[in-house]
Amino acid sequence: MGDQQTERANGPATFDAAKLADLARTLRRDVLEMTTEAGSGHPSSSFSIVEIMATLYFGGILQYDPKKPHWPERDRFILSKGHAAPILYAILAEAGYFPKEELMTLRKYGSPLEGHPNMRRLPGVEASTGSLGQGLSIGLGQALAARSAERLYNVYVITGDGELEEGQIWEAAMAAANLKAGNLTVIVDNNKFQQTTAVSNLTDPSLYPEKWRAFGWKTVEINGHDLNEVHQALTEATNYNDGPFAIIAHTIKGKGLHFMEIDYTWHGKAVPKDKLAAALEEIG
């Protein structure tokens, strides 16, 4: 990005795995506390992308300025799996878009921290998402807008693995490759479970890399909880300009809490208040 970079209000401007590991624990605690306070939300879906989100925002990848949320040259991030809003809110608060105290208003009446991200109510949210399958199309539109306006920003989209069952994802994938959207990156959160069953009961996740390559995307696979692998892939994606870039991130739903990791039915459920202290202790 060179001269397009702006000063960050919080977080390191370069990659530091040790600091990001500490941040990941903080983010998981924030997600846990806000969802328990709300009595609802999606902590397990948030936990699977913590390391990815931390690296994007605090690992020297995403260019942004919380003091200027509409800065034209900012990179765009779209959480297509909008139900994982708690981790997005935790990240935005950590970055300085709003006070961290507001995290405890999640899903409460009048709060801008709605159950799914609302770009009209919260600075730093680039797209209102939650109806699955739409985020990549939005991201492609924003990537093409950069080309039209002769701007240098990049667009990053996180999708769920179950979300790939939506046909609109593949329409956007086909169009992005045909239009050579070199400033567009998709990160597939391959946590292996959707709301009611294992993704493998409906489709074969092992074919994801082959499918994205067949649609014309440069594609890599990573351990989505290994900060070094995450950073290496995001750096490669940012520097790749010949077309769209796909990162298949192998993750664990509920990563960080053993009882969530082994039980996908925690999707959409908050940890009860009487179990919160033990859960926080496990996270560290």
NUFIKE-145761 format. One record per residue: residue in one letter; x, z, y of N, C-alpha, C, CB in turn. Coordinates in pm, whole numbers, padded with zeros to 5 digits, always signed. Each point is the difference from the previous one (the first is absolute). Glycine has a CB too. Example, Ala and Ser with C-alpha at 12.3 -4.5 7.8 and 13.67 -1.06 7.14 Angstrom:
2
A+01319+00780-00569-00089+00000+00119+00090+00000+00120-00189+00125-00117S+00154-00197+00222+00082+00006+00119-00077+00073+00109+00118-00215-00063
//
This chain:
284
M+00082+00000-00122-00082+00000+00122+00085+00000+00127-00178+00122-00126G+00302-00069+00117+00092-00009+00113-00057+00056+00128+00097-00198-00105D-00109+00112+00209-00044+00046+00131-00147+00038+00001+00173-00144+00102Q-00243+00124-00216-00140+00038-00005-00017+00148-00031-00057-00233-00074Q+00167+00301+00033-00013+00139-00040-00028+00089+00121+00154-00043-00193T-00240+00142+00172-00031+00097+00104+00036+00139-00048-00185-00147+00088E+00201+00238+00003+00036+00137-00036-00115+00066-00075+00152+00015+00200R-00119+00060-00308-00100+00072-00076-00013+00141+00055+00049-00139-00204A-00171+00190+00201-00023+00135+00049+00044+00104-00101-00190-00084+00136N+00177+00053-00265+00034+00094-00105+00062-00074-00117-00186+00152+00071G+00260-00078-00154+00052-00057-00122+00129-00075+00021-00230-00016-00081P+00312+00005-00025+00128-00069+00011-00019-00150+00017+00105+00178-00140A-00015-00240+00215-00007-00145+00018+00068-00073-00113-00004+00033+00245T+00081+00040-00329+00067-00060-00113-00037+00076-00128+00190-00076+00148F-00157+00017-00262-00038+00056-00128+00085+00121-00037-00074-00227-00072D+00007+00336+00037+00066+00121-00047-00086+00056-00113+00104+00049+00229A-00061-00071-00354-00081+00034-00116-00032+00149-00007+00101-00192-00119A-00005+00276+00153-00022+00144-00008-00108+00045+00099+00239+00031-00072K-00232-00081+00194-00101+00036+00100-00137-00054-00038+00178+00002+00177L-00180-00123-00234-00128-00057-00040-00061+00076-00117+00078-00224+00081A+00006+00277-00171-00051+00080-00110-00066+00127+00052+00179-00092-00151D-00117+00154+00251-00060+00118+00064-00130-00038+00069+00228+00101+00032L-00227-00214+00036-00121-00046+00068-00112-00026-00100+00141-00100+00182A-00107+00043-00297-00101-00029-00102-00071+00127-00044+00135-00196-00077R-00060+00305+00062-00063+00127-00036-00094+00049+00111+00200+00058-00140T-00154-00072+00263-00085+00039+00114-00128-00081+00004+00205+00065+00128L-00194-00194-00150-00117-00087+00002-00098+00035-00110+00142-00181+00098R-00090+00210-00216-00090+00039-00110-00072+00130+00032+00151-00116-00164R-00081+00209+00224-00064+00126+00038-00109-00025+00105+00214+00124-00050D-00185-00210+00148-00099-00032+00103-00126-00063-00062+00187-00032+00166V-00165-00063-00256-00113-00067-00066-00082+00101-00079+00133-00213-00015L-00064+00300-00057-00069+00099-00082-00082+00096+00086+00183-00018-00170E-00123+00067+00276-00068+00097+00084-00119-00061+00073+00216+00121+00028M-00201-00243+00022-00111-00059+00076-00117-00037-00090+00164-00087+00165T-00136+00038-00286-00109-00036-00090-00070+00124-00055+00123-00211-00060T-00046+00316+00033-00062+00125-00045-00088+00059+00110+00195+00042-00154E-00145-00046+00278-00080+00048+00113-00128-00081+00015+00210+00074+00115A-00200-00206-00136-00118-00086+00012-00093+00015-00119+00135-00160+00132G-00079+00200-00247-00080+00010-00121-00025-00135-00064-00107+00201+00094S+00179-00303-00048-00016-00135-00055+00118-00084+00044-00253+00019+00002G+00258-00141-00053+00110-00089+00033+00070-00048-00126+00029+00117+00218H+00083-00183-00200+00069-00064-00112+00149+00040-00002-00163-00193+00011P+00193+00317-00049+00141+00041-00004+00081-00075-00105-00073+00221+00079S+00017-00246-00197+00079-00065-00106+00039-00142+00038-00117+00142-00170S+00027-00215+00234+00030-00136+00045+00100+00001+00115-00229-00073-00071S+00231+00180+00148+00097+00014+00109+00138+00033-00055-00183+00076+00153F+00187+00013-00252+00129+00045-00054+00082-00113-00060-00105+00221-00043S+00039-00322-00012+00075-00106-00067+00077-00089+00097-00172+00003-00179I+00141+00002+00308+00070-00086+00096+00078+00079+00106-00178-00170-00037V+00201+00298+00013+00068+00083+00100+00139-00053+00030-00130+00197-00079E+00210-00226-00024+00137-00045+00024+00003-00136+00070+00073+00128-00201I-00168-00213+00170-00008-00131+00064-00032+00016+00148-00074-00105-00216M-00025+00188+00247-00040+00021+00138+00112+00067+00080-00239+00018-00073A+00304+00082+00013+00109+00070+00070+00113-00096+00034-00060+00212-00119T+00092-00302+00026+00109-00095+00023-00038-00104+00104+00077+00035-00233L-00200-00081+00229-00046-00097+00099+00014+00055+00142-00159-00094-00169Y+00109+00214+00190-00008+00055+00135+00124+00075+00045-00241+00015-00035F+00317+00041-00060+00114+00084+00038+00130-00041-00068-00160+00185+00037G+00163-00303-00094+00119-00049-00066+00063-00119+00068-00093+00085-00208G+00058-00107+00334+00060-00109+00075-00061-00136-00028+00204+00130-00001I-00326-00134-00056-00065-00128-00033-00099-00041+00109+00027+00049-00244L-00130+00030+00262-00108-00035+00092+00042+00026+00144-00169+00054-00178Q+00144-00151+00265+00027+00015+00143-00130+00037+00071+00190-00168-00011Y-00191+00285+00075-00122+00049+00064+00036+00098+00110-00130-00032-00212D+00035+00061+00297+00018+00098+00106-00132+00073+00021+00181-00141+00111P-00191+00268-00158-00127+00073+00013-00043+00021+00145+00054+00112-00213K+00042-00121+00306-00037+00012+00141-00061-00128+00054+00184+00165+00029K-00163-00275-00103-00057-00129+00037-00061-00063-00124+00170-00031+00187P-00285+00084-00233-00057-00045-00127-00042-00147-00001-00077+00231-00032H+00065-00291+00150-00038-00142+00007+00116-00088+00045-00234+00070+00050W+00355-00020-00062+00119-00077+00031-00006-00133-00075+00134+00211+00037P-00131-00325+00031-00024-00129-00065+00100-00033-00111-00096-00076+00213E+00220+00125-00202+00102-00036-00099+00007+00097-00118+00127-00104+00185R-00217+00201-00190+00003+00096-00109-00028-00069-00134-00075+00183+00158D+00135-00131-00264-00038-00043-00133-00138+00054-00032+00241-00009-00074R-00311-00061-00013-00135+00043-00041+00002+00051-00143-00104-00167+00157F+00039+00282-00180-00020+00049-00135-00148+00011-00028+00218+00126+00007I-00261-00178-00122-00142+00003-00039-00013+00069-00134-00047-00212+00129L-00030+00319-00133-00031+00070-00124-00127-00061-00058+00110+00214+00082S-00092-00317-00165-00117-00068-00055-00080+00093-00089+00123-00217+00010K-00054+00303-00086-00070+00101-00081-00034+00117+00092+00123-00069-00215G-00224+00046+00297-00031+00091+00110-00041+00139-00040-00066-00197+00121H+00028+00216-00249-00037+00135-00044+00120+00095+00000-00181-00101-00139A+00303+00045+00144+00120+00084+00008+00032+00037+00145+00088-00109-00207A-00189+00114+00290+00016+00031+00142+00076+00129+00027-00211-00122+00038P+00197+00227-00120+00072+00124+00033+00151-00018+00017-00176+00121-00124I+00240-00204+00043+00144-00018+00016+00030-00081+00126+00030+00011-00250L-00116-00104+00286+00020-00073+00125-00010+00095+00119-00093-00209-00105Y-00007+00297+00102-00016+00096+00109+00119+00095+00008-00249-00015-00025A+00297+00061-00091+00115+00089-00002+00123-00067+00061-00093+00113-00204I+00112-00240+00170+00113-00077+00055-00013-00018+00150+00023-00118-00219L-00142+00078+00264-00020-00025+00143+00018+00128+00081-00157-00187-00056A+00113+00299+00002+00019+00128+00070+00149+00034+00005-00229+00080-00074E+00299-00100-00037+00144+00027-00005+00075-00088+00100-00021+00065-00242A-00026-00189+00259+00065-00093+00091-00031+00029+00147-00011-00170-00179G-00092+00250+00204-00030+00038+00137-00117-00072+00063+00234+00051+00019Y-00318-00116-00099-00116-00069+00056-00109+00098+00044+00053-00196-00146F-00059+00311+00082-00095+00104+00039+00052+00134-00053-00197-00165-00001P+00150+00278+00052+00050+00131-00043-00030+00027-00148-00031+00083+00233K+00126-00022-00303-00019+00027-00142-00117+00095-00026+00243-00036-00032E-00276+00118+00131-00113+00093-00016-00130-00073-00030+00114+00159+00155E-00124-00284-00108-00123-00075-00020-00021-00043-00145+00021-00079+00234L+00084+00090-00316-00015-00037-00140-00109+00084-00068+00242-00067-00007M-00258+00189+00051-00098+00089-00062-00144-00036+00038+00171+00179+00001T-00189-00282+00083-00135-00044+00034-00044-00118-00089+00037+00076+00237L+00043-00110-00337-00033-00113-00087-00144+00007-00048+00238-00010-00072R-00309-00101+00088-00138-00018-00049-00101+00095+00061+00099-00078-00210K-00061+00146+00317-00096+00087+00067-00074-00076+00109+00145+00199-00049Y-00265-00154+00078-00085-00070+00096+00070-00012+00136-00205+00085-00119G+00211-00208+00170+00060-00025+00130+00150-00028-00005-00174+00143+00093S+00238-00119-00205+00144-00021-00009+00033-00149-00014+00026+00227-00105P+00081-00274+00170+00043-00139-00018+00068-00022-00134+00026-00019+00247L+00002+00127-00320+00060-00011-00132-00111-00014-00104+00201+00138+00073E-00255-00256-00078-00113-00027-00088+00047-00016-00145-00122-00109+00191G+00027+00099-00282+00033-00013-00141+00079-00125-00031-00204+00125-00051H+00186-00229+00133+00080-00121-00007+00048-00033+00141-00131-00087-00203P+00246+00023+00217+00058-00021+00134-00091-00083+00091+00226+00015-00103N-00238+00030+00227-00082-00068+00100+00089-00033+00120-00212+00120-00078M+00247-00246+00095+00093-00039+00106-00057+00019+00139+00098-00162-00157R-00228+00175+00168-00063+00021+00130+00009+00145+00047-00154-00189-00051R+00192+00278-00041-00003+00142+00035+00135+00069-00006-00229+00002-00084L+00328-00065+00020+00125+00070-00018+00118-00092+00030-00107+00146-00172P+00195-00108+00266+00117-00082+00031+00094-00007-00120-00020+00063+00242G+00079-00181-00261+00091-00020-00112-00065-00065-00120+00123+00195+00079V-00256-00194-00085-00073-00068-00108-00018-00145+00040-00120+00214-00069E+00174-00306-00010-00002-00142+00035-00119-00076-00056+00245+00011+00009A-00319+00050-00103-00116-00068-00058-00092+00105-00061+00135-00209-00046S-00264+00190+00065-00100+00086-00064-00019-00049-00143-00117+00048+00223T+00156+00036-00318-00002-00043-00140-00077+00099-00086+00220-00116+00034G-00249+00074-00154-00076+00085-00092-00082-00084-00095-00008+00179+00173S-00043-00291-00124-00065-00097-00088+00113-00079-00064-00214-00015+00143L+00242+00043-00270+00122-00048-00062+00006-00152-00009+00007+00211-00129G+00116-00262+00142+00025-00143-00012+00022-00071+00131-00135+00007-00200Q+00111+00059+00312+00002-00068+00129+00133+00013+00075-00242+00040+00010G+00322+00061-00045+00118+00029+00080+00102-00111+00006-00038+00231-00059L+00057-00303-00053+00101-00106+00000-00044-00116+00088+00071+00068-00230S-00199-00098+00232-00050-00105+00089+00021+00038+00146-00171-00064-00173I+00146+00190+00205+00024+00048+00137+00148-00010+00033-00198+00155-00016G+00281-00114-00080+00144-00006+00022+00049-00141+00020+00023+00203-00135L-00077-00297+00059+00039-00140+00018-00040-00049+00138-00025-00039-00246G-00094+00075+00291-00042-00039+00134+00093+00053+00107-00234-00005-00080Q+00277+00131+00065+00091+00058+00099+00138-00065-00008-00127+00216-00013A+00170-00252-00108+00130-00066-00014-00002-00138+00066+00039+00125-00214L-00148-00197+00197-00012-00132+00061-00014+00011+00151-00106-00086-00209A+00043+00194+00256-00012+00022+00144+00137+00017+00064-00224+00106-00035A+00315-00040-00037+00136+00015+00050+00066-00135+00019+00018+00221-00113R-00038-00309+00016+00057-00134+00010-00059-00075+00118+00035-00004-00248S-00165+00014+00265-00067-00071+00109+00045+00050+00136-00196-00034-00149A+00219+00166+00160+00039+00060+00127+00152+00003+00019-00207+00138-00009E+00279-00193-00088+00147-00001+00003+00057+00141+00012-00008-00228+00105R-00048+00318-00186+00050+00136-00007+00073+00020-00134-00189+00083+00150L+00273+00020-00156+00087+00019-00114-00043+00113-00093+00181-00088+00140Y-00299+00143-00121-00037+00115-00081-00030-00038-00145-00090+00108+00205N+00103-00007-00292-00031-00015-00142-00128+00075-00034+00245-00024-00052V-00308-00018-00057-00125+00062-00045+00019+00047-00144-00138-00147+00154Y+00102+00273-00179+00011+00061-00133-00138+00047-00044+00241+00072+00045V-00278-00104-00168-00132+00036-00053+00018+00073-00132-00107-00200+00113I+00042+00316-00129-00002+00068-00130-00137-00020-00064+00169+00173+00080T-00168-00225-00201-00123-00014-00078+00006+00091-00122-00028-00238+00079G-00087+00268-00135-00005+00069-00127+00014-00099-00114-00143+00178+00100D+00170-00129-00221+00007-00090-00113-00140-00042-00047+00218+00107-00068G-00310-00013+00064-00137-00037-00032-00059-00096+00102-00027+00220-00110E+00076-00209+00233-00047-00088+00107+00032-00146-00028+00030+00187+00161L+00071-00213-00243+00037-00138-00031-00108-00071-00082+00240+00067+00007E-00341+00006-00052-00113-00063-00067-00092-00072+00099+00011+00176-00177E+00009-00152+00305-00081-00065+00103+00052-00143+00023-00049+00225+00109G-00040-00322-00115+00041-00140+00016+00058-00031+00136-00175-00057-00160Q+00131+00129+00264+00049-00028+00135+00151+00023+00010-00223+00063+00091I+00275+00030-00171+00145+00023-00001+00073-00129-00034-00036+00240-00068W-00011-00309-00035+00071-00118-00046-00024-00121+00090-00018+00088-00232E-00094-00093+00300-00020-00104+00101+00101+00017+00113-00246-00013-00057A+00265+00138+00100+00098+00028+00106+00141-00028-00050-00152+00174+00098A+00180-00140-00223+00134-00024-00056+00032-00149-00003-00022+00209-00138M-00076-00288+00097+00020-00145-00007+00023-00057+00140-00144-00012-00206A+00063+00056+00302+00012-00052+00136+00133+00041+00063-00249+00009+00024A+00291+00116-00047+00124+00049+00060+00120-00082-00046-00099+00229+00013A+00101-00263-00142+00111-00079-00052-00004-00142+00056+00000+00139-00208N-00119-00198+00211-00012-00137+00052+00039-00008+00146-00182-00042-00164L+00154+00148+00239+00032+00003+00142+00138+00057+00028-00243+00023+00047K+00316+00012-00153+00138+00052+00011+00009+00115+00099+00087-00227-00057A-00171+00329+00035-00003+00117+00087+00119+00090-00034-00253-00012+00018G+00368-00020+00039+00122+00072-00031+00009+00139+00058+00105-00216-00011N-00199+00253+00096+00000+00134+00059-00106+00091-00063+00082-00100+00214L-00127+00063-00335-00106+00077-00069+00053+00057-00131-00177-00147+00105T+00159+00277-00123+00040+00069-00123-00120+00075-00056+00239+00022+00081V-00263-00037-00211-00101+00081-00068+00072+00095-00094-00174-00184+00017I+00129+00309-00019+00051+00101-00092-00116+00040-00090+00177+00084+00165V-00166-00113-00294-00106+00035-00095+00028+00138-00056-00036-00244-00058D-00055+00337+00083+00012+00136-00054-00049-00002-00145-00033+00105+00231N+00123-00129-00322-00035-00012-00142+00002+00138-00065+00097-00235-00008N-00199+00316+00043-00007+00136-00055-00082+00007-00128+00023+00087+00231K-00071-00203-00276-00054-00019-00134-00143+00048-00022+00230+00021-00074F-00290+00041+00176-00137+00047-00015-00082-00034+00123+00079+00184-00149Q-00205-00219+00126-00095-00014+00108-00103+00111-00012+00036-00251+00012Q-00147+00242+00057-00088+00115+00011-00052+00051-00134-00064-00086+00222T+00028-00004-00313-00071+00043-00120+00072-00027-00131-00204-00040+00127T+00319-00029-00121+00067-00033-00126+00142-00048+00027-00221-00061-00104A+00295+00040-00003+00132-00058+00013-00013-00147+00036+00094+00164-00167V-00007-00212+00256-00004-00140+00041+00020-00091-00120+00086+00063+00227S-00007-00019-00324+00029-00082-00118-00123-00028-00085+00228+00095+00000N-00336-00019+00020-00124-00027-00072-00073-00121+00056-00018+00242-00052L+00060-00288+00170-00069-00111+00065+00091-00120+00025-00149+00166+00106T+00278-00141-00091+00095-00108+00022+00136+00046-00050-00130-00088+00201D+00228-00001-00206+00132+00034-00053+00100+00015+00115-00052-00124-00215P+00085+00249+00252+00092+00021+00113+00140-00057-00024-00129+00205+00054S+00167-00224-00180+00134-00054-00026+00014-00143+00049+00017+00150-00198L-00130-00215+00224+00002-00139+00047+00005-00010+00152-00127-00063-00203Y+00122+00175+00276+00000-00007+00145+00118-00079+00057-00117+00218+00000P+00240-00188-00041+00112-00076+00059-00013-00150-00025+00145+00199-00033E-00184-00234-00090-00016-00141-00033-00109-00065+00086+00075+00049-00234K-00183+00022+00257-00110-00054+00080+00042-00024+00145-00163+00118-00149W+00230-00018+00210+00040-00017+00140+00100-00113+00015-00041+00243+00039R+00132-00255-00136+00097-00111+00005-00072-00133-00017+00180+00149-00092A-00280-00153+00005-00075-00124-00021-00073-00043+00127-00027+00060-00241F-00011+00037+00323-00067-00032+00126+00098-00032+00111-00187+00148-00069G+00316-00145+00039+00101-00042+00097+00067+00109+00079-00128-00202+00014W+00116+00327-00061+00059+00113+00071+00134+00040-00063-00230+00079+00063K+00330-00052+00020+00122+00065-00046-00040+00140-00046+00149-00137+00159T-00113+00174-00281-00054+00122-00060+00108+00086-00064-00214-00120-00039V+00208+00251+00064+00090+00096-00064-00081+00116-00054+00190-00066+00154E-00135+00135-00253-00062+00120-00056+00090+00120+00029-00114-00136-00182I+00053+00251+00212+00077+00120+00030-00070+00123-00055+00092-00109+00207N-00016+00218-00216-00056+00133-00019-00045+00047+00138+00149+00054-00204G-00278-00043+00224-00053+00033+00132+00025+00142+00046-00169-00167-00046H+00231+00250-00038+00035+00136+00041+00150+00018+00019-00201+00082-00122D+00277-00187+00095+00145+00004+00021+00027-00051+00141+00048-00035-00249L-00009+00125+00337+00015-00036+00140+00103-00110+00022-00065+00232+00058N+00171-00232-00136+00101-00104+00015-00055-00137-00039+00177+00170-00044E-00251-00175-00066-00060-00126-00042-00104-00048+00101+00040+00062-00239V-00120+00031+00290-00101-00035+00099+00066-00059+00124-00151+00182-00086H+00255-00115+00134+00066-00047+00121+00067-00135-00021+00036+00236+00068Q+00027-00254-00182+00066-00128-00028-00101-00114-00003+00176+00121-00131A-00291-00098+00068-00102-00105-00009-00060-00031+00136-00049+00071-00232L+00020+00032+00310-00058-00022+00133+00099-00070+00093-00144+00202-00032T+00270-00168+00020+00102-00067+00080+00011-00147-00038+00125+00216+00021E-00127-00244-00152+00005-00139-00045-00121-00077+00049+00129+00071-00201A-00246-00007+00193-00123-00067+00045+00005-00030+00150-00127+00117-00181T+00177-00021+00258+00007-00017+00145+00093-00115+00039-00046+00245+00027N+00152-00263-00104+00099-00103+00032-00029-00135-00064+00164+00181+00021Y-00270-00188-00102-00034-00125-00068-00099-00078+00087+00038+00106-00228N-00003-00228+00263-00082-00076+00094-00057-00130-00057+00139+00098+00178D-00111-00126-00306-00040-00129-00056-00145-00003-00047+00234-00033-00066G-00300+00147+00066-00139+00007-00044-00040+00144-00018+00020-00223-00112P-00140+00249+00064-00046+00138-00018+00075+00070-00114-00225-00067+00087F+00229+00199-00078+00080+00082-00091-00090+00105-00065+00208-00037+00139A-00200+00051-00272-00082+00097-00073+00090+00104-00066-00178-00173-00040I+00141+00299+00055+00069+00110-00065-00098+00067-00095+00155+00035+00200I-00125-00039-00329-00082+00069-00099+00062+00138-00020-00071-00219-00116A+00005+00321+00168+00053+00137-00003-00065+00076-00115+00040-00003+00250H+00038+00035-00351-00050+00078-00113-00004+00147+00042+00092-00168-00169T-00211+00224+00173-00018+00135+00052-00084+00084-00095+00018-00088+00233I-00034+00215-00199-00079+00093-00079-00111+00055+00089+00198+00061-00146K-00320-00078+00103-00112+00053+00078+00006+00153-00002-00143-00204-00055G+00135+00265+00172+00009+00145+00008+00141+00053-00005-00220+00008-00104K+00320-00095+00127+00141+00039-00011+00030+00127+00079+00060-00241-00029G-00002+00338-00040+00036+00126+00064-00078+00119-00052+00058-00131+00199L-00175+00105-00257-00081+00105-00061-00030-00039-00144-00102+00064+00225H+00153+00015-00320-00009-00038-00141-00144-00021-00044+00209+00128-00043F-00300-00038+00085-00138-00011-00046-00069-00126+00051-00009+00247-00010M+00055-00300+00124-00054-00128+00050+00065-00118-00069-00043+00107+00220E+00171-00094-00251+00072-00110-00063-00057-00035-00137+00203+00070+00125I-00256+00030-00195-00048-00023-00136-00151-00018-00008+00192+00133-00080D-00260-00129+00194-00147-00008+00000-00048-00086+00116-00015+00229-00108Y-00016-00357+00079-00039-00093+00106-00133+00035+00063+00126-00175-00118T-00204+00264+00057-00132+00032+00054+00009+00083+00129-00091-00008-00232W+00215+00042+00274+00016+00064+00130-00019-00100+00114+00156+00166-00105H-00173-00292+00073-00027-00101+00103-00123+00044+00081+00101-00186-00145G-00083+00198+00275-00112+00034+00086-00038+00147+00000-00080-00227-00040K+00165+00313-00017-00030+00143-00003+00112+00079+00067-00132-00031-00213A+00092+00128+00293+00097+00089+00064+00028+00120-00090-00079-00073+00228V+00198+00130-00213+00034+00122-00072-00082+00115+00057+00235-00086-00049P-00304+00164-00035-00078+00114+00052+00087+00101+00072-00162-00032-00186K+00104+00105+00278+00076+00094+00081+00066+00108-00085-00156-00043+00189D+00092+00083-00300+00060+00105-00081+00118-00048-00083-00221+00106-00007K+00248-00236+00006+00114-00056-00071+00106-00057+00096-00152-00052-00191L+00124+00062+00322+00088-00061+00098+00139+00063+00002-00202-00053+00135A+00211+00183-00135+00130+00067+00010+00091-00040-00117-00109+00193+00119A+00056-00198-00239+00081-00038-00117+00043-00145+00010-00123+00168-00141A+00035-00255+00192+00034-00141+00014+00110-00020+00105-00234-00061-00067L+00225+00133+00178+00102-00008+00103+00135+00049-00052-00177+00033+00175E+00173+00072-00257+00124+00052-00057+00065-00103-00092-00092+00233+00016E+00010-00304-00092+00055-00102-00090+00065-00114+00079-00175+00057-00170I+00114-00097+00281+00058-00105+00083+00132+00046+00058-00228-00086+00052G+00237+00213-00014+00126+00052+00054+00004-00007+00151+00112-00069-00208
//
